[in-house]
Amino acid sequence: MSFTNIQLCLIVGICGGLPLNTKQEYITLGDVVISRGLVQYDLGRQYSDRLEITEDNRFRPDDSLLSLLNQLEGLHDRRRLQDATARHLEWLGKGILGEKVRYPKPPAGDWLFKPDYRHRHREDVSCEICRNCRSMTDPVCKKAEETSCVDLRCNVESVILRGGTPITWVQDQGSTNIVIKSPRRPVVHLGWFASGDKVMKSGEERDRIAQS
């Protein structure tokens, strides 16, 4: 209302991502996701077997931006964008930001566990809540939810090795720590964004919404 001459507004930030999108492409921490539109996934018609999203809950950009997105769908233009992004990151890394601009690594790295894996205390037998967690509906203590996988000593055998991306997992000798060798170049993905009022903390619910 105040700035009446603005024709295009871009929202840029960090969001929670699907580890595997509808095109069966793996998305890792540090990749770039460009939205073709927005879906309010928690509004629609709930049937016994599906959730039907109405057109009223789908929001698309205008035609001028859609034409650019259609161009980026092509392999050639997508590669050009990825190459340019990699060059910019390399330039920033050589500047005053230095080591602050680099690909994420553990313990803040992108560890993908099976959707039904429960992050809970396993060695701390004094935690009665986690000790009694045996199913997906059993609670996990608040402290475990806020503790890293390294400190919880999560089972590395439950980690999903992502096919199609140059990520390798190496077991350190004499320890359970994991070293992640991540790609330095981010990959650009295009697709719909799902938006809702809930903070998603369930891998199973995340995948169910993605499929529907």
N, C-alpha and C positions, 0 to 999 in steps of 0.2 A: 504493500500500500504506500510505503514511503518512497521506494525507488521504482518509479513507474516505467523506466526505460529498460529494465533488465529483461532480456529475451531468453536467457538460458541459465539455469542454476545446476551446478554439479554438487552432489553430496559425496564427500570422500572421507573414508574412515576405516576402522577395523571392525570386522564382523565375525561371527562364528560361521564356520564353513562346513560343508559336507565333505567327508574324506573321499567319497566317490560320487561324482555327479551322474546325472541321467544319461550322459553320453559314455559312461563307463571310463571316465578320465579321473585319475587321482589328483587331488588338490592337496598341496603341502603348505606348511607355514611359510610365508614369504611370497607366495604366489599372488597374482593380481586377478581379481574377479570384477568384470564389468557387467552391469545389470542391463538386460533388455527390457526389464519391467519389474513391477512389484506386485506380489500376491499377498493379501491378508489371509494367511492360512488358517486362522482360528475363527473365521467368519464364513459361513456357508450353510449348506444343507447336509446334515449328518444322517446318513443311512446306516443300516446295520452292517453293510459290507464296505462302505466307502464314505468319504467326505467330498461333496460336490462343491467346488468353488464357483460362485456365480461371477458373471462378467462385471458386476458392480464392484467386486472386490479385487479386480485386476487393474493396475495402473500402468500405462505405457507412456514413454517419452513422445515428443512431437515428431512429425515426419522428417524434419531436417536432421534430427539426431538419429532417427531410425535408419536413414540412408547411410550415415557414417558407420553405424553398428553392422549393417549388412555388408559393408565393405570390409570391416574387420573380421567378418566370418571367413573370408578367404584366407587360404594358407599363406599366400605371399605377404599380404598386408599384416597378418598376425605375426609372422616372423619379423617383419620390419619393426613392428611395435616392440616385440620382445628384445630385439637387438638394441634398439634405442634406449629401452629401459635399463638394460645391462650396462650400456655405456654411461648413462647418467649416474648409476650407482657406483661405478668404478671411479668416475670423476669426483663424486662426493667423498668417496673413501680416501682419495688422495689429498683432499682439502683440509680445512680446519676441523671437520668432524672426525676424520681419521677412522679409528677402529670402531667408533660408534655406529658406522654404517657398514654392516656386514650381514651375511646370511645367518639366521638364528641357529644356535647350537645348544646342546644340552647343558644344564638341566632344564633350560627353557625351550628346548627343541620340540619338535612335533612328533610325539609318541602316540601312535595309533594302536589302541587296544581293541579287542573284540567288543562289539556293542553291549554284550551281556556281562562284561567283566566288572566286578565290584571293587572299587578302590577303597580298601579297608585295612585295618590293622590285622596282620597275620602273625607276627612274632610277639606282639605285646599281648600276652594272655591276660593282663590285668584289665583290658578293655572288654567289659562284659557285653556291650552293644555289638561290637564287631565280632566277638567270639560267637555270638548267637545268630550272626547273619549267614543264612544258608540258602536263601532264595532271593529272587529279584524284588520281592515285596518286603523283605526284612530291612529294617533301618540300618544305616551306617552312622557312626558317631561324627559329630561336627568337626572334631579335630582331624579325623582322617580325610574328610572332604577337602580340607584346606592344606593338607600335607602333600609334598611332591612325591612322585613315583619313586624317586631315588631313596628318600627317607622311609617310605612305606615298604621298600624292597618288593615292588610289584613283580609278579611272575613274568619274566621276559618271554616265556613260551606262549603267552597270550597276546604278544605283540603281532600285529598284522604287517607282514612285509609287503610293501606297496609295489605291485607290478607296474612296469611302464615308467618308473622314475628311478634315477640313479642314486637310490638311498640304500646304504648297506649298514648292517648292524654287526658290531664286533664285540665279542665277549672278552673283557680284560682278564688276564691270567690271575687267578686267585681271588677274584671278586665278582660281584654281580652287576657291576657298573656297565653301562652300554656307551659305546662311542658311535655317534651318527656322522657319517660322511654325507653331507647334504649338497645338492647342486647349488652352484653360486648364482646361476641365472634363474630369475623367477619366470614362471610360465603364466601367460595371460589366458584366462577362461572367460567365456561369454555365456550368460544364461539368466534365468529369472531369479530374483531375490524373493525369499519368503520372509514375511514379517509378522510378528505376533507380540502379544503383551506379556508372554512368559519367557523367563530365562531358561534356555534349553540345557539341561544337565543329564539327560538320558540318551544314551546312544541308540537304544531300541526305538524310542519315541521319535528321535531325529530321523532315523531311516524310514520309519513308517510314514511320517509326514512327507518325506522326499518322494517316496514311491507313489503316494496318492496325489 
